[in-house]
Amino acid sequence: MKATKLFLATALFAGLATLSFAGPGPQFWAQQANNTKAQQTKVDAPVKAQPATQIAACANCNCAGMKKS
């Protein structure tokens, strides 16, 4: 009976200890929240669209911008 209670107490303690220490700490989640806010406020430069006439002209020329190496 005493061995069963000791085993049960050990198993409960091990289970609670495992669950209490699992996962990242609060500092990690604070940093993740800051990273998310920084990415949302970061504004990338808008992509400038090329006119259709320039795209058509470059399709037939051998300019340096279109050469693939």
N, C-alpha and C positions, 0 to 999 in steps of 0.2 A: 504494500500500500504506500509506504514511504517512497519507494523507488518510482512508483507511478506518478505521484504528486511532484516529485523532483523533476522527472522527465517532462511532465506537462508544463511546469513552471519554466523550465529551460526552453522548451519549444515556444511558449508564448513570448518570453523575453526576446528570443532570437527573431521571431516574427515581427515584433514591435520595433526592435532595433533596426531591422532591415528596412521597414517601411518609413521610419522616421528620418533616416539618412539618405534615402534614395532621391535622386533628382538634383537639378542645379539649385543653387542658393538664390536668395533674393537679389544679390548684386547682378547676377546673370540676367534676370528678368528686367531689372532696371536698365541695364545696358541695351538689351533688345528693344525696349520701349524707346530709348533715345535714338537708336539706329533707325527705327521705323519713322520717327518724327523727322529725322534728318533727311531720309530718302524722300519723304513726301514733300518737304519744303525745297528740296534741291530741284532747280529748274535747268533742264538741259537746253542748249541752244536749239532753236527751231531749225528744222531741216528746210533748206531753201530748195524749192522745186525748180527744175530746169524747164525752160519753155520747150514745147513739143518740136519746134523748128530746129532748136539746137540739138536735141536728141536725134532727130532724123539726119541732120547734117553730119554728126559724129559717127553715125552708124556706117557711113560710106567712106570715111577718111581714115588716114593712118596717123592720126595725131598722137602725141606722146601720152596723153591722158587715157587713151583707149587701148594702148598696147599691153598685152598680158605677157608676163615673163615667167 
